[in-house]
Amino acid sequence: MITTAGLWTSHAKLLFERIGGMTVLERHLHTLGAAGIKKIAIAAAKPSPETVAALRIPAGVEVSWLGKEAGGELKGVTPPYLSISAYHFIRPETLRYVLTAPYKSHVSFMDALDLSVMQIVPFRTEDMITPSKVLLPPGSTVFLDAANLRQGPIMDWLLSMGLKSQDGFMARHFDRHLSLAVTRAIIESRVTPNLMTVLSGIIGLIGSALFLFTPSCDVAGAAIVWLHSVLDGCDGEMARVRFQESALGADIDFWADNLVHVALFGCLAAGMSRAGHDIAPALGLSAAVGIVGSASLAFWRRLEARKRGPSPDEAAGSASLLSRLETFLAQRDFIYLLAAMTLLDLTYYFLWAGAVGAPLFLAMMLGAGKASAGAPTAAKAPGEAL
């Protein structure tokens, strides 16, 4: 796999323009780092020490400056290497795929406008070489129009990085349109993804608390909990667009969501109890136990996975039944059921649904976990260390 890259540009000022919460140069560095590049040579004059110190450089990546004379030739960079244009952004997953393929000749990867996005240079030669051309998949790259940098297709392309394949139906087709609009408005602000997580969690707790009062507050409570659900998507969008994803941020988001869920059913039970439903406290307790149990099991598996690394199935892109259940746990489509049942004055039955559904979901996770533990492990390949 190629681990060295050269970033070339004839317009060094473009590297320090900001878009999507970071400079163009920082985005290139993080994209290359996420694709497995360890050494990056920039074909531009080294800026001031203050500018260099302010750069957010990904961990494990070594950056050097070749000077503005280097141009597109990237002299001094040892093959094999990737030569990439500073005038394009590219998806990290596309770049990772390109870098893992074997190359015996020079290859130029083109965009839909027939502009060169990057070249693979497997060896250096004095002979004139015409590289073979490969068209990149649609949507995998975007050209940086300096005159229209923060608007139109470039910003839309960046925000599409915030989407998640695990979104539920309503989140994918409705919530994301709203959360992406909020993310677009605050992406250049000092609001961090973790701060956004805390703010959306507080909003969810406020909405849950409204169910403690008279039934006339239920609709307002459901609306505020729904608002929490929409804003809860912004933290992940910001983190993915800005390359600020972290284990800590994921854990804060995970427990903030589950805290809101427990508070929601607890407040529902307390409010229903005050309204004369004697069984409501037991229903609330049942739902809370199911939520806390499922969340604890999912979090324990998350910690174990971090220790051992991805399993062969996960590395291949497949998911176990338990993994699929955990993904379902993270979806927020049930908020729409709450809103609908509240509008129809059926909130009490939503509490019943949680009291039955949450423990049942926990039982399914426990069963799936036992099945996964009892499954045979993959056989070792010949010659693999025992």
N, C-alpha and C positions, 0 to 999 in steps of 0.2 A: 504494500500500500504506500502511495506517495504521501510523505509527511512534510514536504517543503513547498512553499508557495511564494510567488512574487506578485505583488500588487502594483500594477502600472497605471500611470495617469499622466496627462499633460496639463492638468488643471488642478494643482495641489490644493487650491483654495476650496474646491469641492469636498475634499476629504474632511473638512472641519465644519461643514454645514450641518445643522441639526435637523433630524426628521425622525419621528416616532420615538422621541425621548432619548436619543443618543446621536452622536455624530455619525456621518457616513463612514468614516474610518473605523470607529468602534464597532459598527454593525458588520463591516467586512471582517474585522478581526474575530468577532464572536462567531460569525458564520463559518469561517475557516476553522476556528478552534473546535466548534461543534461537529465538524466533518472529519476531525482527526488530524488536522495540520498542527505541527509542533513548532515550525520555524517559518516566519513570515518576513520577507524582505520588501520594503516599500520603496518604489522608484520615485522618490521625492527627497528634497532637502530636509534634513532634520529640523523640526521647529524648535522654538525656545524651550529651555528646561521646564518652565512653568506649564507650557502647553503639553509637553510629554508627561509631566507628573499628573496632570489632570485627566489623562486618558484612562478609560476603564478597559484594561487589557485582561483577557481571560486567563485564568490560572493555567500554568503549564505551557504557555505559548511564549516563545522567544521572538522579539521584534527587533529588526535592524533597519537602518535607513541607507539607501544606496546613493542618494544624491539625485538631483534633477537631471543629470546627464545620462542616467541609466536608461531612461525611456522604456520602450517596449522590449529591448533586447535583454534586460535584466542581467547584465554582465556581473559576474561574481557569484551568481547563484548556481549551485552544483546540481546537475541533473541526477536522477529524474526529478522534475518539479512541475508544479502547476503555475501557469502564468494566467492571472485573472484580471479582468478589466475593472477599474474602480467606477466605471460608468454604468454598471449593472448590479442589482441585487439578485441573489439566487437562493433558492430554498436549501437549507442545510442538508435535508435528506437527499435531494438531487445531487448535490456536490459530493456527499458521502458515497453515493452509488458510483459516480464517475471515478472517484479516487480509488475504489477497491478493484476496478477492472484492470487486467494486465494490458500493457501497451508495448508494441515493438516499433511503432512509427509515430510521427507527430500527428496529433489530432486537434482540430479546432472545433469547438462547440459553438453553434450559432443560435441566435434568437430568431423570432419570426420576421424581423426586419432584415435578416441576412447580415447582422452585425456580429462580430466575434465577441463572445462573452468570456471565453477562457480557452487556453491551449494546454495540452499535455506535451511536455518536452522530455522524452525519455533519454535523450543523449544530445550532446552538443556536436555540431559538425560545421565545417567551413563551407560545405556545399549548399547551394540554394535548394531548399526543400519546400515543396508545396504541401502543406498538411491536408489530410483528408478532412472533409467537413461532416459534422453530425448535427442534426437539428435537435435542439432541446425540446422537451415536452411543453405543450402550451401551459402557461401559468407558472412555470418553474422559475422564470426570471422576469425582471422588469427593467427597462432602460431608464436611467436617471436623467430626466430633462431638467437641467439646472434652472431654466426659466419658470418651471412649474413644479418645483420639487415637493412642496408640502400639500399639494392638492391633487385632485383627479386620480388617475389610475395608480400612481405610486403609493399614496396613502391607503387606498383601497386594498392594494396588494399586501401592504404591511399588516393591515388589520386582519386580513384573512388568515394570518399566522396565529391569531388568537383563538381560532375555532378549535373545538375538540371533537374527535370522532365518537366519543362516548356519550355525547349529549342525547338526552331523551327527545321524543318527538316535538313536544311543545317548546323545549329549550332551543332546539335546532331551528325550528321554523318561526318562532315568535320572540322568545326572550333574547336570543343573540342579536337580533336587529336593534333592540333597545339598548342592550348592554354595550354593543359596539359603538353606538352613537355616543354614549357616555364616555367610553374609553377614548374615542376620537377627540372629545372635548378636553380631556384632562391628561392625555398622554405626554404632553410637554410640561406638565406641572411638576411640582415637587412631591405630589402624592405618590407614595410607594404602594406596591401591591399588598404588603402586609397591613398598611394603614387602611387600605380599601377593605380588606377582610374584616378588620375590627369595626369599621364604620357600618358595613352591611350587617354584621352580627348584632350590633347595638340596635339597628333598625328592626331586625327580626325579633329581638327581645321585647322591644316596645310594642310591636304588633301583637306578639303573644300575650303580653300583659293586658291588652284591651279585652281579652276573653274572660278576664276576671270579673268584669262589670256586667251591666245589664245586657240582655240579648241585642238591644239596639246598637251596641258597640261592636257586635260580631262582624258586620260587613266591613267596618273601618279596620278592624283587626286583621281580617283576611286580606284586605287591600295592602296594608303595610307589610304583612308577611310576604305577599307576592312581590312588593317592591324590594324587599330584602333578597328574594330569590333572583330578581333581575340584576341587582347591583352585585350580587355574589359572583356573577360571571365576570365582572370587570377585573378583579384581582388577577385571575388566571390569564385573561387577555393581555393585561399590562405586562405581566411577568414574561409571557411568551414573546410578545412583540419587542420588549426591551432586553431580552435575554437575561432576566432576573429570576428565573425559576430556581428554587432551592428546596431542600428537604424540610427545613424549618418552616418556610412559607406554606408548603403543602400540608404540614401537620397542623399549623394554626388554622388554615382553611377547613381542614377535616373536622377538628374539634369545635370550631365556631359553628359550623353547620349543625352538628349533632347536638350542641348545647341549645341552639334555637329549636330543634325538633323536640327535645325533652321539655323545654320550657313551654312550647306550644301545647303539647298534650297535658302537661301539668296544669297549666292555666285553664285549658278547656275543662279538665276534670273539676277543678276548684269552682269555676263559674257554674258548671252544671249542678254541682252539689248544692250551691247556694240557691239554685233555681228549683231544688226539690228532688233531684235525681240521686237517690241514696247510693246507688251502685257506681256512680261516677268516679269516686276516689279509687275504687278497685280497678276500674277500666283505665284510668290514668296511670296507675302504678304498673299495670300489665304492659301498656304501651311503652312506658319509660324503661322498664326492665328489658324489653325486647330491643329498644333502640340502643341502650347502653351496652347490652351484651353483644349485639351485632357490630357496633362501632369498635368495641374493645377487641373483638376477634379479628376484625379487618385491620386494626392498627397493629396488633401483635404480628400478623402475617406481613405487614408492611416492614416492620423492623427486622423480621427474620430475612425477608427478601433482600434488604440492604446489606445484611451481613454476608449472605452467601452469593449475592449477585443474581442476575437473571437466569432462570432455568432454561434448558434447551428449547422447551415449548414456547416460552416467552420470547426468547431470542429469535425464534422462527416466525413470531407474530401470531401464534395460536394462543388461546386462552382456556384455562381450565374452567370447570363449572363454578368453582369457588371464586375465581377471578371475575367471572361474569356476574356472579351475585354481588360481589363487592362493587363492581361498576354500576350495577342497578341501584345499590345503596346510595351512591353518590349523585344519582339523578334527582331532579327536583320537580318532576311533573305532577307529583301528588298535590302540590300547592294549588293547581287548577281545580282539582277535586274539592279541596277545602273551599275555594272561592265559590264553586258552583253549589255545593251543599249549603254553604252559609246563605247564599242568595235565596235558596229554596227553603230556608228555615229547617234544614236537616242536619244542623251542626252536631246534635247528639249522636246521630248515626255515624258521622265521621269519627267521633271519639270511639265508638264501637269498632269501626273498621281498623283503627289504630291498635286497639286493645287486642284484637284477634290477629291482625296482619303482622305486627311487629314481632311477637313471640314466634309466630309461624316462620317468619323470615329467618329469625335466629336459629330455629331448629333446622331449616334447610341449609344454612351456612355450616352448622355443626356436622350435619350429615355429609355435606360435600367435602368438608375438611377431613373427615374420617376416610372417605372414599379416596381422596387424594393421597393420604398418608399410606393407605394400603395398596396403592397402585404400584406395579413393578417398575423399577428404575430402568432407564435405557441401558442396553448392554454396552460395555466399553469397546471401543474400536481396537482392532489388532495393534499391538505395540503400545497401547496407552498405558501409562503408569498406573499400577494398582495401589 
